[in-house]
Amino acid sequence: VQLVESGGGLVQPGGSLRLSCAASGFTFSSSAMRWYRQAPGKERESVARIADTGGNTVYADSVKGRFTISRDNAKNTVYLQMNSLKVEDTAVYYCGTTILLVDYWGQGTQVTVSS
């Protein structure tokens, strides 16, 4: 299983970023996918989840209405569109999946929201 995130960076409050996660080594189209984040000194938290078909999505209350998770099963890629970014969204963002009860994450991509 390989998950490779990209798209992070430095953005001002109110700005937008789109994260991507390229997946390989498993049947992507049959797997629910998640985006997590971990801020310094805090535990990793689940930000968004999308079902294998993309028809069902779930968001943390802290990002609801601002973030959108989506996927392209033809490209084995999951996305996280982040709008109206806040300073408190600063974290390392990871994509992840669970296969046969084993959790997998990528290496993460840093998102910094600062003026």
Secondary structure, DSSP 8 states (H G I E B T S, - for coil): -EEEEE--EEE-TT--EEEEEEEESS-GGGS-EEEEEE-TTS--EEEEEE-TTS--EEE-TTTTTTEEEEEETTTTEEEEEE-S--GGG-EEEEEEEEETTEEEE---EEEEE--
